Amino acid sequence: MINIALPKGRLGEKAYGMFEAAGFECPSIKEENRKLIFENPEKGVRYFWVKPSDVVIYVERGAADIGIAGKDIILEYKPDIYELADLGIGRCRMAVAAKKDFCDRRDRTLRVATKFPNIAKSYYSSLSREIDIIKLNGSIELAPILGLSDVIVDIVETGKTLYENDLEPKSDIVNISARLVANKVSYKFKNERIKEICGQIEKVIADKK
């Protein structure tokens, strides 16, 4: 049995659709219930829903053999796992945003509000820019509006939320998409099975192009 961690929400549903198209379906996952674990013994797969940011923890610690995680989560937490494939779904970008009239004054420390402190630190370190990280968990856009921060580092899809709040993207940091990841021990001992799943998923990806 291969244990597969799926992120709750639209991304996980899209990812499951790819597994289903690849021949690893589990019909019970589509039933209206509050179950978190779903099995198809015939296909040898067991799926479970977890919070998106927790997928890499389940995979890294071996509770899941493989999982679907956003590149943002992988970059932020730097888990000791294998990245097997880019699924090409959940596309967005990590970007710096600020008020439209913002101008970065290099003579003072830049205040950066974000849910992704490690990504922000790494980015500004590459620019040799001194920053003060303000870790927030929601409504990041409020920070520069209320004067809590100068800029934000966050995921941007269309940019609509930014523009509606008189903010705009200033620079892109990295492109984000969903990745198929694997536990290192599982990849060694269940290699044939994981490679089979990965190969079928890659065929689904190729068919979509």
Summary of the structure (lengths in Angstrom):
residues: 209
radius of gyration: 19.4
end to end distance: 30.2
largest distance: 63.9
contacts: 640
relative contact order: 0.21
helix: 36%
strand: 31%
